[in-house]
Amino acid sequence: MAERGVPISKKVQLALKPLLTPVEKEMFNFISVVEKYGAPTPAPDPERWQEIYNNVYTPLYDQITYKKITPEEAAKKFKEQVMQILKR
């Protein structure tokens, strides 16, 4: 019933409530309190994000950090390189 946590569906929660142990009821009550403060799940990372992060963002960040290029130059390069990756 709740051995793997509280079901997401409110209908399922209501159906299970009368059958729960005291500990499981406390789990359900806890979830009903904290869900008021939760936020929606963020969208997944864009396609090819790891490639962009590892091969474009990180090297440009390092170049800015060591003052080899300006942030403005990095922004321009970032946009150009990312657009090339996303066009593939």
N, CA, C and O atoms as a MOPAC input file, in Angstrom:
PM7 MOZYME 1SCF
protein

 N      0.82400 1    -1.19300 1     0.00000 1
 C      0.00000 1     0.00000 1     0.00000 1
 C      0.86800 1     1.25600 1     0.00000 1
 O      0.86600 1     2.00600 1    -0.97600 1
 N      1.60100 1     1.49100 1     1.06900 1
 C      2.46500 1     2.67000 1     1.10600 1
 C      3.91100 1     2.26300 1     1.35500 1
 O      4.72300 1     3.08100 1     1.78500 1
 N      4.23100 1     1.01200 1     1.08900 1
 C      5.58400 1     0.54600 1     1.36500 1
 C      6.63200 1     1.22700 1     0.48400 1
 O      7.82100 1     1.20100 1     0.80400 1
 N      6.20200 1     1.83000 1    -0.61200 1
 C      7.13400 1     2.54600 1    -1.48900 1
 C      6.85000 1     4.03600 1    -1.49200 1
 O      7.26400 1     4.74900 1    -2.40600 1
 N      6.16300 1     4.49800 1    -0.49900 1
 C      5.87400 1     5.91900 1    -0.39900 1
 C      4.41500 1     6.21700 1    -0.65000 1
 O      3.60500 1     5.32100 1    -0.88300 1
 N      4.10200 1     7.48700 1    -0.59800 1
 C      2.72700 1     7.94900 1    -0.76500 1
 C      2.42900 1     8.05200 1    -2.26100 1
 O      3.18600 1     8.69000 1    -2.99300 1
 N      1.34400 1     7.43900 1    -2.72400 1
 C      0.99900 1     7.54800 1    -4.14500 1
 C      0.73100 1     8.99700 1    -4.54900 1
 O      0.25300 1     9.79400 1    -3.74200 1
 N      1.03100 1     9.32100 1    -5.76400 1
 C      0.83400 1    10.67900 1    -6.25600 1
 C     -0.65400 1    10.99900 1    -6.38800 1
 O     -1.08900 1    12.10500 1    -6.06600 1
 N     -1.41800 1    10.04000 1    -6.85500 1
 C     -2.83800 1    10.26500 1    -7.11800 1
 C     -3.62100 1    10.48300 1    -5.82200 1
 O     -3.54100 1     9.68500 1    -4.88800 1
 N     -4.37500 1    11.57500 1    -5.78800 1
 C     -5.21800 1    11.87000 1    -4.61500 1
 C     -6.31000 1    10.81400 1    -4.46400 1
 O     -6.67600 1    10.45300 1    -3.34500 1
 N     -6.82700 1    10.32100 1    -5.58100 1
 C     -7.86800 1     9.28900 1    -5.52100 1
 C     -7.33700 1     8.02800 1    -4.85100 1
 O     -8.02100 1     7.41500 1    -4.03200 1
 N     -6.12200 1     7.64900 1    -5.20300 1
 C     -5.50800 1     6.45800 1    -4.61000 1
 C     -5.22900 1     6.70600 1    -3.13100 1
 O     -5.45500 1     5.82700 1    -2.30000 1
 N     -4.74000 1     7.89200 1    -2.80100 1
 C     -4.49400 1     8.21700 1    -1.39300 1
 C     -5.77100 1     8.07400 1    -0.56800 1
 O     -5.76900 1     7.46000 1     0.49900 1
 N     -6.86200 1     8.65000 1    -1.07700 1
 C     -8.13500 1     8.57900 1    -0.34800 1
 C     -8.62700 1     7.13500 1    -0.20800 1
 O     -9.16700 1     6.76100 1     0.83300 1
 N     -8.44300 1     6.34000 1    -1.23700 1
 C     -8.87900 1     4.94700 1    -1.18900 1
 C     -8.06500 1     4.14300 1    -0.17800 1
 O     -8.59400 1     3.23600 1     0.46500 1
 N     -6.79600 1     4.46900 1    -0.03900 1
 C     -5.91600 1     3.70900 1     0.86000 1
 C     -6.01100 1     4.15800 1     2.31900 1
 O     -5.77100 1     3.36100 1     3.22600 1
 N     -6.35600 1     5.41200 1     2.55300 1
 C     -6.30800 1     5.97300 1     3.91400 1
 C     -6.96100 1     5.09600 1     4.97600 1
 O     -6.35600 1     4.90100 1     6.03000 1
 N     -8.15300 1     4.55900 1     4.76200 1
 C     -8.76800 1     3.75100 1     5.82100 1
 C     -8.02200 1     2.43900 1     6.09700 1
 O     -8.23800 1     1.81300 1     7.13500 1
 N     -7.16000 1     2.02800 1     5.19000 1
 C     -6.46400 1     0.75000 1     5.32700 1
 C     -5.05500 1     0.88400 1     5.89400 1
 O     -4.37000 1    -0.12100 1     6.08200 1
 N     -4.62000 1     2.09600 1     6.16600 1
 C     -3.23700 1     2.34600 1     6.56100 1
 C     -2.97900 1     2.08200 1     8.03900 1
 O     -3.87000 1     2.17800 1     8.88300 1
 N     -1.72200 1     1.74600 1     8.31400 1
 C     -1.26700 1     1.63400 1     9.70600 1
 C     -1.07400 1     3.04800 1    10.24300 1
 O     -1.06100 1     3.99800 1     9.46100 1
 N     -0.92500 1     3.20900 1    11.54500 1
 C     -0.67500 1     4.54900 1    12.09400 1
 C      0.57200 1     5.22200 1    11.50300 1
 O      0.57100 1     6.42800 1    11.25600 1
 N      1.61800 1     4.45100 1    11.28200 1
 C      2.84800 1     5.02200 1    10.70700 1
 C      2.59700 1     5.48500 1     9.27900 1
 O      3.03800 1     6.56800 1     8.89200 1
 N      1.90000 1     4.68300 1     8.50000 1
 C      1.60000 1     5.06100 1     7.12100 1
 C      0.69200 1     6.29400 1     7.07500 1
 O      0.85600 1     7.15400 1     6.21000 1
 N     -0.25200 1     6.37900 1     7.99600 1
 C     -1.12500 1     7.55900 1     8.06400 1
 C     -0.29900 1     8.81600 1     8.33100 1
 O     -0.56800 1     9.88100 1     7.77400 1
 N      0.69500 1     8.67700 1     9.18000 1
 C      1.56800 1     9.82200 1     9.47200 1
 C      2.33900 1    10.23900 1     8.22000 1
 O      2.52300 1    11.43200 1     7.97600 1
 N      2.79200 1     9.26300 1     7.42200 1
 C      3.47100 1     9.57500 1     6.15500 1
 C      2.54700 1    10.36900 1     5.23900 1
 O      2.95000 1    11.38300 1     4.66900 1
 N      1.32000 1     9.91100 1     5.10100 1
 C      0.35600 1    10.57600 1     4.23700 1
 C      0.08600 1    12.00100 1     4.73800 1
 O      0.01600 1    12.94000 1     3.94500 1
 N     -0.06200 1    12.15000 1     6.04400 1
 C     -0.29800 1    13.47600 1     6.62700 1
 C      0.89200 1    14.40300 1     6.39000 1
 O      0.72300 1    15.57700 1     6.06000 1
 N      2.07700 1    13.86800 1     6.55900 1
 C      3.28600 1    14.66400 1     6.33200 1
 C      3.33300 1    15.17200 1     4.89500 1
 O      3.61000 1    16.34700 1     4.65600 1
 N      3.06400 1    14.29300 1     3.94700 1
 C      3.08200 1    14.68700 1     2.53700 1
 C      2.03200 1    15.75700 1     2.26400 1
 O      2.28800 1    16.69800 1     1.51200 1
 N      0.87000 1    15.62600 1     2.85800 1
 C     -0.17700 1    16.63100 1     2.61900 1
 C      0.22400 1    18.00400 1     3.16200 1
 O     -0.22000 1    19.02700 1     2.64100 1
 N      1.05500 1    18.03400 1     4.19800 1
 C      1.54200 1    19.31500 1     4.73400 1
 C      2.63100 1    19.89800 1     3.83000 1
 O      2.56200 1    21.06800 1     3.45500 1
 N      3.63700 1    19.08900 1     3.47700 1
 C      4.77800 1    19.62700 1     2.73000 1
 C      4.46600 1    19.91100 1     1.27200 1
 O      5.14200 1    20.73300 1     0.65500 1
 N      3.45500 1    19.25100 1     0.69900 1
 C      3.16600 1    19.50300 1    -0.71300 1
 C      2.68800 1    20.93500 1    -0.95700 1
 O      2.73300 1    21.41700 1    -2.08900 1
 N      2.23900 1    21.60500 1     0.07900 1
 C      1.82000 1    23.00100 1    -0.05300 1
 C      3.01000 1    23.91800 1    -0.32300 1
 O      2.84800 1    25.01700 1    -0.85200 1
 N      4.19700 1    23.46100 1     0.04200 1
 C      5.39700 1    24.27900 1    -0.08100 1
 C      6.30000 1    23.83900 1    -1.22900 1
 O      7.33300 1    24.46000 1    -1.47800 1
 N      5.92300 1    22.79000 1    -1.91700 1
 C      6.73500 1    22.27100 1    -3.00900 1
 C      6.60500 1    23.11300 1    -4.26600 1
 O      5.72500 1    23.96500 1    -4.38600 1
 N      7.49100 1    22.85300 1    -5.17700 1
 C      7.47900 1    23.53500 1    -6.47000 1
 C      7.34200 1    22.48100 1    -7.56000 1
 O      7.66700 1    21.31400 1    -7.34000 1
 N      6.87300 1    22.87400 1    -8.70800 1
 C      6.78200 1    21.91400 1    -9.81200 1
 C      8.16000 1    21.36400 1   -10.17600 1
 O      9.17600 1    22.02700 1    -9.96600 1
 N      8.18500 1    20.18300 1   -10.70500 1
 C      9.43900 1    19.58600 1   -11.15200 1
 C      9.98100 1    20.40700 1   -12.30500 1
 O      9.25100 1    20.71700 1   -13.24600 1
 N     11.25800 1    20.76300 1   -12.24100 1
 C     11.81300 1    21.55800 1   -13.33400 1
 C     11.80700 1    20.76300 1   -14.63800 1
 O     11.81200 1    19.53200 1   -14.63400 1
 N     11.79700 1    21.48200 1   -15.73400 1
 C     11.85100 1    20.83800 1   -17.04300 1
 C     13.18500 1    20.11100 1   -17.19200 1
 O     14.17600 1    20.50600 1   -16.57800 1
 N     13.21700 1    19.07300 1   -17.98600 1
 C     14.49500 1    18.37600 1   -18.19200 1
 C     15.49900 1    19.28300 1   -18.90200 1
 O     15.13200 1    20.25900 1   -19.55600 1
 N     16.75400 1    18.93700 1   -18.75600 1
 C     17.79800 1    19.70900 1   -19.42900 1
 C     17.57500 1    19.65900 1   -20.93800 1
 O     17.07800 1    18.66400 1   -21.46600 1
 N     17.94300 1    20.73300 1   -21.62300 1
 C     17.79300 1    20.72700 1   -23.08100 1
 C     18.61800 1    19.61400 1   -23.71700 1
 O     19.59500 1    19.13400 1   -23.14200 1
 N     18.20800 1    19.22100 1   -24.90100 1
 C     18.93700 1    18.20800 1   -25.64200 1
 C     20.37900 1    18.64600 1   -25.83200 1
 O     20.65100 1    19.81600 1   -26.10200 1
 N     21.28600 1    17.71700 1   -25.69000 1
 C     22.73300 1    17.94000 1   -25.86800 1
 C     23.34300 1    18.86200 1   -24.80300 1
 O     24.42400 1    19.41400 1   -25.00900 1
 N     22.65500 1    19.03000 1   -23.66600 1
 C     23.17600 1    19.93900 1   -22.64200 1
 C     24.54200 1    19.50300 1   -22.13100 1
 O     25.41300 1    20.34600 1   -21.91300 1
 N     24.74600 1    18.21000 1   -21.93600 1
 C     26.04400 1    17.75500 1   -21.42600 1
 C     27.17000 1    18.11300 1   -22.39000 1
 O     28.24300 1    18.55300 1   -21.97900 1
 N     26.90700 1    17.92000 1   -23.66400 1
 C     27.91300 1    18.28300 1   -24.66500 1
 C     28.19900 1    19.78400 1   -24.61900 1
 O     29.35600 1    20.20200 1   -24.65900 1
 N     27.15900 1    20.57500 1   -24.53500 1
 C     27.31800 1    22.03300 1   -24.46900 1
 C     28.06300 1    22.43400 1   -23.20600 1
 O     28.97600 1    23.25900 1   -23.24500 1
 N     27.66400 1    21.84300 1   -22.08400 1
 C     28.29600 1    22.19300 1   -20.80800 1
 C     29.77700 1    21.83000 1   -20.81300 1
 O     30.62400 1    22.64500 1   -20.44700 1
 N     30.08300 1    20.59700 1   -21.23200 1
 C     31.47300 1    20.12600 1   -21.17300 1
 C     32.36700 1    20.73200 1   -22.24100 1
 O     33.53100 1    21.03200 1   -21.97700 1
 N     31.83600 1    20.91500 1   -23.44800 1
 C     32.68800 1    21.31700 1   -24.56300 1
 C     32.63200 1    22.79900 1   -24.90700 1
 O     33.49300 1    23.29700 1   -25.63200 1
 N     31.63600 1    23.50600 1   -24.40000 1
 C     31.51200 1    24.93000 1   -24.72600 1
 C     31.54600 1    25.78200 1   -23.45200 1
 O     32.42300 1    26.63000 1   -23.29100 1
 N     30.60300 1    25.55300 1   -22.56600 1
 C     30.47800 1    26.40200 1   -21.37400 1
 C     31.72900 1    26.36300 1   -20.49900 1
 O     32.30400 1    27.40200 1   -20.17600 1
 N     32.14400 1    25.15400 1   -20.12100 1
 C     33.27200 1    25.03900 1   -19.18400 1
 C     34.55900 1    25.65100 1   -19.74600 1
 O     35.21600 1    26.41800 1   -19.04400 1
 N     34.93900 1    25.33600 1   -20.99200 1
 C     36.16400 1    25.97200 1   -21.50500 1
 C     36.06700 1    27.50700 1   -21.57100 1
 O     37.03200 1    28.20900 1   -21.26900 1
 N     34.89500 1    28.01300 1   -21.96700 1
 C     34.74800 1    29.47400 1   -22.02400 1
 C     34.77900 1    30.09100 1   -20.62700 1
 O     35.36000 1    31.15600 1   -20.41800 1
 N     34.15100 1    29.41000 1   -19.68300 1
 C     34.17900 1    29.88700 1   -18.29200 1
 C     35.62400 1    29.97500 1   -17.80000 1
 O     36.02800 1    30.95900 1   -17.18100 1
 N     36.38700 1    28.92800 1   -18.09000 1
 C     37.79200 1    28.92600 1   -17.67200 1
 C     38.56700 1    30.07000 1   -18.32400 1
 O     39.39200 1    30.71100 1   -17.67300 1
 N     38.30900 1    30.32200 1   -19.58100 1
 C     39.00500 1    31.41000 1   -20.27600 1
 C     38.65800 1    32.77400 1   -19.67000 1
 O     39.51300 1    33.65300 1   -19.57100 1
 N     37.41200 1    32.93600 1   -19.27300 1
 C     37.01700 1    34.18700 1   -18.60600 1
 C     37.72300 1    34.29200 1   -17.25800 1
 O     38.26400 1    35.33900 1   -16.90400 1
 N     37.70600 1    33.19600 1   -16.51700 1
 C     38.31700 1    33.18000 1   -15.18600 1
 C     39.79000 1    33.58100 1   -15.23900 1
 O     40.27100 1    34.32200 1   -14.38200 1
 N     40.50000 1    33.08500 1   -16.25500 1
 C     41.92900 1    33.38300 1   -16.36800 1
 C     42.20200 1    34.59000 1   -17.25600 1
 O     43.32800 1    34.81900 1   -17.69900 1
 N     41.12900 1    35.36500 1   -17.50700 1
 C     41.22900 1    36.63700 1   -18.23000 1
 C     41.86300 1    36.50000 1   -19.62000 1
 O     42.58100 1    37.38800 1   -20.07900 1
 N     41.58300 1    35.37400 1   -20.27400 1
 C     42.06700 1    35.18400 1   -21.64100 1
 C     41.08100 1    35.77800 1   -22.64400 1
 O     41.47200 1    36.15600 1   -23.74800 1
 N     39.79900 1    35.86100 1   -22.26500 1
 C     38.78900 1    36.51800 1   -23.08000 1
 C     37.83600 1    37.27500 1   -22.15400 1
 O     37.76900 1    37.00800 1   -20.95500 1
 N     37.11300 1    38.21100 1   -22.72800 1
 C     36.14200 1    38.97400 1   -21.93400 1
 C     34.81600 1    38.20700 1   -21.87600 1
 O     34.56800 1    37.34300 1   -22.71800 1
 N     33.97900 1    38.50800 1   -20.90800 1
 C     32.65400 1    37.87600 1   -20.86400 1
 C     31.85800 1    38.12900 1   -22.14800 1
 O     31.11400 1    37.25600 1   -22.59600 1
 N     32.00700 1    39.29400 1   -22.73000 1
 C     31.29100 1    39.61000 1   -23.96600 1
 C     31.75300 1    38.71700 1   -25.11700 1
 O     30.93900 1    38.23000 1   -25.90100 1
 N     33.06500 1    38.50700 1   -25.21000 1
 C     33.60200 1    37.61000 1   -26.24600 1
 C     33.11500 1    36.18100 1   -26.01000 1
 O     32.74700 1    35.47200 1   -26.94600 1
 N     33.12200 1    35.78200 1   -24.76200 1
 C     32.67600 1    34.42900 1   -24.42100 1
 C     31.20300 1    34.24100 1   -24.77100 1
 O     30.81100 1    33.19000 1   -25.27600 1
 N     30.39700 1    35.25200 1   -24.50400 1
 C     28.96400 1    35.15900 1   -24.81400 1
 C     28.75800 1    34.96800 1   -26.30500 1
 O     27.93600 1    34.15600 1   -26.72800 1
 N     29.50800 1    35.72200 1   -27.10100 1
 C     29.39200 1    35.60400 1   -28.55300 1
 C     29.81600 1    34.20100 1   -29.01000 1
 O     29.11900 1    33.56300 1   -29.80000 1
 N     30.95700 1    33.73200 1   -28.50900 1
 C     31.44000 1    32.39600 1   -28.87100 1
 C     30.47100 1    31.31600 1   -28.39700 1
 O     30.20900 1    30.34500 1   -29.10700 1
 N     29.95000 1    31.49600 1   -27.20000 1
 C     29.00700 1    30.52200 1   -26.65100 1
 C     27.80500 1    30.37100 1   -27.57600 1
 O     27.40900 1    29.25900 1   -27.92600 1
 N     27.23900 1    31.49500 1   -27.96200 1
 C     26.05200 1    31.46000 1   -28.82700 1
 C     26.37700 1    30.78600 1   -30.16000 1
 O     25.61100 1    29.94700 1   -30.63600 1
 N     27.50100 1    31.14800 1   -30.75800 1
 C     27.87800 1    30.56000 1   -32.04500 1
 C     28.06800 1    29.05000 1   -31.93900 1
 O     27.54800 1    28.29500 1   -32.76000 1
 N     28.81400 1    28.61300 1   -30.92500 1
 C     29.11600 1    27.19200 1   -30.78300 1
 C     27.88100 1    26.37200 1   -30.42600 1
 O     27.69900 1    25.26200 1   -30.92500 1
 N     27.04400 1    26.92000 1   -29.56700 1
 C     25.82000 1    26.21600 1   -29.17800 1
 C     24.89000 1    26.08000 1   -30.37700 1
 O     24.28400 1    25.02600 1   -30.57500 1
 N     24.77200 1    27.12400 1   -31.16900 1
 C     23.91200 1    27.05100 1   -32.35000 1
 C     24.40000 1    25.97300 1   -33.31300 1
 O     23.58700 1    25.27200 1   -33.91600 1
 N     25.71100 1    25.83200 1   -33.46300 1
 C     26.25700 1    24.77600 1   -34.31300 1
 C     25.89600 1    23.39600 1   -33.77800 1
 O     25.50800 1    22.50900 1   -34.53900 1
 N     26.02100 1    23.22300 1   -32.49400 1
 C     25.69000 1    21.92800 1   -31.87200 1
 C     24.21000 1    21.62200 1   -32.04300 1
 O     23.84400 1    20.50000 1   -32.39400 1
 N     23.36700 1    22.60100 1   -31.80100 1
 C     21.91700 1    22.36400 1   -31.85900 1
 C     21.40400 1    22.16700 1   -33.29500 1
 O     20.34300 1    21.57600 1   -33.49500 1
 N     22.13500 1    22.64800 1   -34.27200 1
 C     21.72300 1    22.45700 1   -35.66300 1
 C     21.96300 1    21.03100 1   -36.14300 1
 O     21.36000 1    20.60400 1   -37.12700 1
 N     22.83300 1    20.28900 1   -35.46600 1
 C     23.12800 1    18.91600 1   -35.89500 1
 C     21.94300 1    18.01700 1   -35.71600 1
 O     22.01600 1    16.82800 1   -36.02600 1

